[in-house]
Amino acid sequence: MQQPRPEYPRPQFVREEWFNLNGAWEFAFDDASSGERERWYIPGGDSAEAAFTHTINVPFCFQSPLSGIGDPSIHDTVWYRKKMTLPASYLGKRVLLHFGAVDYRASVWVNGQLAMTHEGGHVPFEGDITDLLKHGENHIVVKAEDFSRDKRLPRGKQFWEDQSRMIWYTRTTGIWQTVWMEAVEATHLKRVWLTPDIDRDEIQLRIGVQGRAHGTEVSVKAVITFQGEHVTTETFQINHDLESRSIGLNDFHDHGMGRLWSPETPNLYDVEFIVFVDGVETDRVKSYFGMRKISIEHGKICLNNRPIVMKMVLDQGYFPDGILTAPTDEAIRRDVELTKAIGFNGSRKHQKVEDPRFLYWCDKLGVLVWGEMANAYDYSAQYAQRFAQEWQEAILRDYNHPCIVAWVPLNESWGVPNILIDRRQQHHAQAMYYMTKSFDEHRLVISNDGWEHMKSDLCTIHDYEWREEVLTERYSTAQNAVHSMPANRRIHVGGISYAGEPILLSEFGGISFRKSHWEGWGYSGAADEEDFLKRLTAVMRPALCSPVLQGFCYTQLTDVEQEINGLLTYDRVPKVPLEQIRAIVEGTAWTS
């Protein structure tokens, strides 16, 4: 079996030597939740040997065809087991075991000893397993627990009922992103946060170094290049576990634009960090950054201090054969390329903390992204605790990506269904806005996308009206827009009122058109290609011609299972020629 997803899983923090653990793992269902009691994590135990009767193709979840199992029914506790021999080059170093994402709660044993636990189904975790390893064969065992019917679990579009229906889809349980190892010296780079400042022509660094020993001199050298050309090299002492520095780029400027990042010019600087202890190199990490700024100036959304119209498409990141996991890196890149090919400059990644490889390709190819959390559906104190922790981890993971210009913790009051009248839920949405700002003050934050906003940087509205004349009137003035009450929902709650924020139509369209074997559902139906194009024009023209809208997000890029309102089928086949869609998205279909 060819190893799936062989590409480096963490493209913004790259070490050359790493060990991919994707591929065949032993697998077991544990519907009786007896595995831990029977100690399935112990190598060679009789009960474990009897339990691990399946083989699964990691990183694909057991519900997906690519896993080799393809069972969509509910199994909330599953186990994985892998035998591996440590590469010789890892001996004498610290060995880190990484999981890209395990949905929802994970416990990991190495050679029968508990190595780490983690809760949160969409974010990575790691552990130093050096002291648990031995020469020769080693055993890694993972127990994954999901809670399929718990509506207070951050789950995104994973349905809590047995069969997919309407806008909810097949669940993902267990490992669904790459599992891998790397070896590091005792003193190594832990994390780097990169913040561009285009107004000062500087890149601001926050550098975390792990394992500084007392009495040693630790320094980090940062080498910055652009398209192979040396820009600058800076070396500085590390006196604390977290150090901050600003590096001037001394860039040239072409009417102020220079080498800035944008969808039209996705310029990226490469940076290499080299750690030295008493003058001896101990670590080397490659990364990149984009010099770009997202802001609101005089009521206008600006990219790099210039007004921009956000022309986005909703992208849910599901695949027919892998569900939440793309079958290949090429499939991820193709989705980004298709987004640009049909005229959009942005992607609202919906109800999914996406694989970092998607963000990498948006960085490389030039697509704006709204980073969104996978929501729950009901509120409780436990939900709020779960949600806040995982959302923080998502922000920290993706902070460096220049493509991300906005954060969306909540969508359509999911997880806060009574936000209109419940002060706790209003406080939660408000808290998520300010907490997000406390982690990242440089991006826009939308507290509750679609309606029932608390404090937000943008006024975003979801509206699936399909009649052109109604949309034209509704978005003819700001007052009409903010009092429109789509889906009979208020745009603001909790004493918040419209204060001049940029207005965007952040979900609209949703025209269903069946062009594959999937039976489907959508917001308004097209009979044939001609009708589809007519309906697409009817919703897109008011969005483009509105004097108050500063952007939009069309629903959606692809069909997903039974939801057939994509511009492409679930298999990524355009429903009408790409150039016809692009002409409508760009407004040339009726102006040329």
ABEGO torsion letter per residue (X at the ends): XBBBGABBABAABBBABBBBABEBBBBBBBAAGAAAAAGAABBGBAAAAAABABBBBOABBAABAAAGAGBABBBABBBBBBBBBBBAAABGBBBBBBBABBOABBBBBBGGBBABBBBEAABBBBBBAAAABBBEBBBBBBBBBBBAABAABBAEABBABABBBEABBBBBBEBABBBBBBBBBABBBABBBBBBBAAAGBBBBBBBBBGBBBGBBBBBBBBBBBGGBBABBBBBBBABABBBBBBBAGBBBBGGAEABBBAABBBBBBBBBBBBBGGBBABBBBBBBBBBBBBBBGGBBBBGGBBBBBBBBBBAGBBAAAEABBABAAAAAAAAAAAAAAGBABBBBBGBBBBAAAAAAAAAAGBBBBBBBBBBABBBAAAAAAAAAAAAAAAAAAAABAABABBBABBGGBGBAAAAABAAAAAAAAAAAAAAAAABAABBBBABBGBGBBBBABBBBBBABABAAAAAAAAABAAAAAAAGBGGBBABBGGBBBAGBBBBBABBEGBBBBABABBBBBABBBABAAAAAAAAAAAAAAAAABAABAEBBBOBABBBEABAABABBAAGBBABBAAAAAAAAAGAAAAX
